[in-house]
Amino acid sequence: MKQNQDSSTPTIKAVVFDIGNVLIDWDPKNLYRQLIDSEEEIDAFLTDICHYTWNLEQDRGRLWADAVAEKIAEFPDHADLIRAYDERWADMVSGPIQGSVDILMQLKESGIPLYAITNFSREKWDIATEVFPFLNVFLGVTVSADVKLLKPDPVIYQHFLKTFNLDPSTLLFIDDRPENVQAAIDCGFQSVQFFTPEKLAEDLKDYGL
C-alpha cells in the first residue's frame, strides 16, 4: 500500500516510523519456541491464552503486572508460560532489522527529522530503548501506552501531529500493517507499507529521500 503522488504532492520534510517489525523483529514465537515443543501448541497458546488482542491492552496502557495476574487467574495451569510473556519479553525480539536501521541512520545523517508512532507498552518501550540505542534518534515519539490510544485509531495520529506541531502532508509514515498505513493516509499523511528494507529503500527514492 502506498499513497499516490502527483506534481502537487508537498516535499517530505520528516519521516515517521513504526517500530515493531519495521525496525526490530518482534514475534512472541521467538520466545515460545524455547518453552513449548510443538508449533501447534505454540499457536494454541498464542491464539487462546496470550493472544494478540490481550497484548494490545498493554500497548494501550494496562500494566503488565495486572495483565499477567488476570490471565493467570483465568488459566492457572499456564502460569509459568504467561509470566514468561512479561518477564522474558526481550526474548521475543530476535534483533534489529538491520537494513531498516541502516536506512534510519542514513536519513538522520542526511538531516531528515525522524519521529515515531508506536503501539508499545511504556514498560517494554523503556527496555527496548536501552537494548536498541538507535531507538533514541527520534526527535519525538508517541508511545501508545502513554496516550491510551492505539493505531489505527485516527486520534493517535492527530495527537502526534498536535504534540509536535507538524503538517501531515509533509510527513512520510512507514508501518508494516496496512490498516495503520491507511489510517495515516486518511489523516493526511503520505504513507508506505513496510515489507522489506530493500522495498523501503525503493519507496524512499520515489519520495526523493
N, C-alpha and C positions, 0 to 999 in steps of 0.2 A: 504494500500500500504506500502510495506517495502522492502528495498534493501536486496537481499540475501547475506548471509555471508558464507565465507568458511575459511579454515585454514590460508589463506594468508591475510585475512582482517586485516588492521592495528588496533592496540588498540585505543579506543576512548580516546582522550586527552582533549576534551572540548565538551560542549553541546550548541547548538544554538536553541533558542526558537522563535517561532512566539508568538504574544501577544493575539490578539483578538480571542476569542473562543478557546483559549488554556489555558491562564492564567486569563483572565477576560471575563465575559459573556456579550458580546455586541450584541444587537439586537434593531434596531430602533422601533420595535413594543413595546418594554418595555415602551417607551415614548408615542407613539401614541395611545396606549390603554387608556391612561389617557385623551386624547384630542379628540378622534373620537369614536363614539358609536359602529359602527359595524366593524367586521373583514373584511367584503367585502370592505367597504370604506377605511379602513387602507391599504389593499392590493392594491387598485386602486391608492391611493396617493403615495405609495412607489414603484409602478410599473410605473406610468405615469408621476409623477412630481419629487419627490425627490428619484430617483431610485439609484440603486447600482453603476452604472457607473458614475453618477453625483457626488456621494460621493467620488469615486475613484480619481476624478480630484483634490480634496482637499488633498488626500493622495499623489498625485503627486506634490503638492506644490502650487496649486491655493489657494489664500487667501479666508477665509470663507466670509469675507465682500463682496468680488467681486462675489463669487458664489451665495450668497443669493440675492444680488441686481439683478443679471442677471435672476435668477429664478423668482423673484417677478415681474420683468418686463414682463416675459412670462406668469405668472399665478397670476395676481394681486388679484384675488378673494381668493387666498390661502395664502396671505401674512403672516398671523399670524402663520400658520402651518409651512410654510417654515422657518421663523425666528426661530421657536422652534427647528428645526433640529440643528441649530448652538447654540443658547442661552441655550438650555436645553440638550445639548449633554450628560452630565453626567447622565441624567435620562434614557439614553439608556443602560447604564451599570447596570445590576442588582446586580453586585458584583463580587468578585473574584471566580474563580473555585477552591475551597479550596483544593481539592485533588491534583490538579496540583501545587498549590502554596506550599503545603507540600512537594511535590517531588522536586520542585525548591530549597527549603531551605535545604532539605536533601542533595542534590547534592552539594550545597555551603558548608555545614558543613563537607562534606567528602573531600573537597578540589578540586572538579572538576571546572575548569574555565567555566564561563557561559557568553554567548553572546546572542544577539537577532538581527533578521532581521524582520522588521515590516512595513506593509503598514499602515501608520498613518500620519495625518497632524501634522505639528510641533506645531500648536496652541493647538490641543487636546492632543498631547503627553505630553506637559508641564502640562496640567491639570491632566492627568492620573497618572503621576509620583508623583504628590502631593497627590492625593486621595489614591493611592495604593503604599505605600513606598517600597514594595517588588520589584517593577519595577526598583529600583535603585541598585539592587545587581549585575547587569551585568558589566563585565569588559569593554564591548563595545557594542554599539547598532548602527545599520544602520537604520535610520528612512527614509522611502521612500521620504517624502516631502523634506528632506534636500538634497537629491541627484537627485531629479526629475526623479526617476525611480520607477517602481512598480514590485513586484513579480507577475508573474513568469518570467519576463524578465531576461535572464541569466546575463545581465550586472550588475544587482544589487548584485547578488551573487559574481561576480568577483570583484566588487568594495569593498564589505565586506572583501573578502579574502586579497585583496591588502592593504586595510586600516589597518587591524590588523595582517598582515603578518602570515597568518595561512595556513596550509596544509589541503585541503578539505577532504582528505582520512582519516584524524584523527578526523573529526568532525561528530557529530550526530545532524542532523537538524530535528526539530519537527514542524509540521504545520498541521492545520486541513483541508486545501484544497489540493486535490490530484494533481492539476496542479502545485502547488508550491513545493510539495514533489518531483514530477518527475523532475522539473527543477533543484532542488538541486542535485538529483542523476546524472542528465546529466552534472552537473558542477563538479562532482567528490566527492560530499558529501556522507556519509552514512545518511540515512533518514528514518523516520517513519511517518505515518499519525496519527494524534491525533483523537481519538474517545471519550474516557473517561479516567479519571485519572487511573482507575484500569487497563485498557488495556495498558496505557503508562507505568505503573509500570512493567507489564509483559515484554513489549518490552525492557525496560531498562535492565532488568535482562539478557535478551538474549545477550545484548552487554556488560555484565559484570559490569553494573552500579547499 
